Amino acid sequence: MEQNENELIDIAKLFGENLRKLRKEANLTQEQLSEKLEISQKHLSKIETGNQFASAQLISKIANILELNPSQLFEILDETTPTKKLVNKIVSRVTTNMMIEIKRQNDILYNKLHQEIEEIKNSNTPKKDIFGFPL
């Protein structure tokens, strides 16, 4: 069990170090990036130091803002590491699966919302609000 916890810490630290490096390469301060991500600077700092890990949705937002493929945030940047290709292949596969899951969840929400709107349009009852927005 302890080995798994250490592996998680290493992944969080790798992600955080890469995020810090890529943020700086994009000439963004923590304050600027945290504002764009709509999170606190303290939360971003904890992610960059590996003390917290970003959610899949936050990883997606970070990648979009920094104009990166999400897998780049997990890459081992040290070219001398013998397992770099293997780790990057695994990370790429995991990242792809995360993005597929996010898209699947978004599709489900879109379909539910679309179905709700159609039911309201086709009903003879007074129009009700959806998510606080009048129809």
C-alpha positions in Angstrom: 0.0 0.0 0.0 2.8 2.4 0.9 4.4 1.9 -2.5 1.2 3.0 -4.3 1.0 6.1 -2.2 4.6 7.0 -3.1 3.8 6.4 -6.8 0.8 8.8 -6.5 3.0 11.4 -4.9 5.6 11.0 -7.7 2.9 11.5 -10.4 1.5 14.5 -8.6 5.1 16.0 -8.3 5.8 15.2 -11.9 2.6 16.9 -13.0 3.2 19.9 -10.7 6.8 20.4 -11.9 5.7 20.2 -15.5 2.8 22.6 -14.9 5.1 25.1 -13.3 7.7 24.8 -16.2 5.0 25.1 -18.9 3.2 27.9 -17.1 6.5 29.9 -17.0 7.2 29.1 -20.6 3.8 30.6 -21.4 4.9 33.7 -19.5 2.1 33.4 -17.0 2.3 34.0 -13.3 0.5 31.7 -10.8 -2.0 34.5 -10.2 -2.7 34.9 -14.0 -3.2 31.2 -14.6 -5.3 30.6 -11.4 -7.5 33.5 -12.5 -8.0 31.9 -16.0 -8.7 28.5 -14.4 -11.1 30.1 -11.9 -9.3 28.5 -8.9 -7.4 30.2 -6.0 -3.7 30.9 -6.4 -3.2 28.7 -3.2 -4.8 25.7 -4.9 -2.6 26.2 -8.0 0.5 26.4 -5.8 -0.5 23.2 -4.1 -0.9 21.5 -7.5 2.5 22.8 -8.7 4.3 21.5 -5.5 2.6 18.1 -5.9 0.6 18.5 -2.6 -2.7 18.3 -4.5 -3.7 16.7 -7.7 -5.9 18.3 -10.4 -9.2 16.9 -11.4 -9.6 15.6 -15.0 -11.7 18.7 -15.9 -9.0 21.0 -14.4 -6.3 19.2 -16.4 -8.4 19.7 -19.5 -8.8 23.4 -18.8 -5.0 23.8 -18.1 -4.2 22.1 -21.3 -6.6 24.3 -23.3 -5.2 27.5 -21.7 -1.6 26.5 -22.2 -2.5 25.2 -25.7 -1.1 21.7 -25.0 -2.1 18.1 -25.3 -3.1 17.1 -21.7 -0.5 14.2 -21.9 2.3 16.8 -22.1 1.6 17.7 -18.5 2.6 14.2 -17.5 5.6 13.7 -19.7 9.0 12.9 -18.2 11.0 15.8 -19.5 14.4 14.3 -18.6 15.5 12.7 -22.0 18.0 10.4 -20.3 15.4 8.4 -18.4 15.4 4.9 -20.0 11.7 4.4 -19.2 10.6 7.7 -20.7 8.9 6.2 -23.8 7.0 3.6 -21.8 5.8 6.0 -19.2 4.8 8.6 -21.8 2.9 5.9 -23.7 1.0 4.9 -20.5 0.3 8.5 -19.6 -0.9 9.2 -23.2 -3.3 6.3 -23.0 -4.6 7.3 -19.5 -5.0 10.9 -20.7 -6.9 9.8 -23.8 -9.2 7.7 -21.7 -9.8 10.7 -19.3 -10.7 12.9 -22.3 -13.0 10.2 -23.7 -14.7 10.0 -20.3 -15.1 13.8 -20.0 -16.7 13.9 -23.5 -19.0 11.0 -22.6 -20.1 12.8 -19.5 -20.7 16.0 -21.5 -22.7 14.1 -24.1 -24.9 12.5 -21.4 -25.5 16.0 -19.8 -26.2 17.5 -23.3 -28.7 14.7 -24.1 -30.5 15.1 -20.8 -30.8 18.8 -21.2 -31.9 18.4 -24.8 -34.6 15.9 -23.7 -35.8 18.2 -20.9 -36.1 21.1 -23.3 -38.0 19.0 -25.8 -40.4 17.8 -23.1 -41.1 21.3 -22.0 -41.6 22.5 -25.6 -44.1 19.6 -26.3 -46.0 20.0 -23.0 -49.1 22.1 -22.6 -48.1 23.1 -19.1 -46.6 26.5 -18.4 -42.9 26.7 -19.2 -40.6 26.1 -16.3 -37.1 27.2 -15.6 -34.1 25.0 -16.5 -31.0 25.6 -14.4 -32.5 29.0 -13.4 -33.0 30.2 -16.9 -36.5 30.9 -18.1 -37.6 29.3 -21.4 
